[in-house]
Amino acid sequence: MSPAPNLFADPAPLIGTTTTTVWLTIDQEHLSEFGHSTYLDPAYVDLTPSRNHAMGPTLVDGFMLLSLLVYFDFSSPAVSTPGGYGFNYGLDRVRFTAPVFVGERVRVRRTVVAAEPKSPTRMRLTNDVTMEVDREDPETVMVARWITMAVDGASEEAATGSGTP
């Protein structure tokens, strides 16, 4: 895999570029830990069909799929800036289009649709994201428009003497 392009050098070539991540298998431990960290009801992690969903205890929560965007962004960055970092700026039009179950593999395909400078050291990025599940016929399981704020931290620190946003 080649290094991600430097966003602040020239964002124009990034518009329209598509990257595809590697596959990630969702296992029971991930599902249980997600349930444990997001539900106040400790019985949720019991994961019997009567405590989960009609589709069964191995159904992966849509919000867990959404949270995996962070994993995929760190494991396969679309852009790179030395000393850079980013913030989650928000999501638009999120849809969960098919179920995913424990043991299945998912990956993300994302396309940069906008790169809007907000300051000399900050760029708002908009990506159209599609998550696919690895089945005999690969299927789209989630679509979203993900907006992030990329920060050239090294340049901000040099300009202000502080890396604080």
Secondary structure as GFF3:
##gff-version 3
##sequence-region A 1 165
A	DSSP	three_ten_helix	12	14	.	.	.	ID=ss1
A	DSSP	beta_strand	18	20	.	.	.	ID=ss2
A	DSSP	beta_strand	24	25	.	.	.	ID=ss3
A	DSSP	alpha_helix	28	38	.	.	.	ID=ss4
A	DSSP	three_ten_helix	42	46	.	.	.	ID=ss5
A	DSSP	three_ten_helix	49	51	.	.	.	ID=ss6
A	DSSP	alpha_helix	62	75	.	.	.	ID=ss7
A	DSSP	beta_strand	85	96	.	.	.	ID=ss8
A	DSSP	beta_strand	105	119	.	.	.	ID=ss9
A	DSSP	beta_strand	122	133	.	.	.	ID=ss10
A	DSSP	beta_strand	139	151	.	.	.	ID=ss11
A	DSSP	alpha_helix	153	160	.	.	.	ID=ss12
###
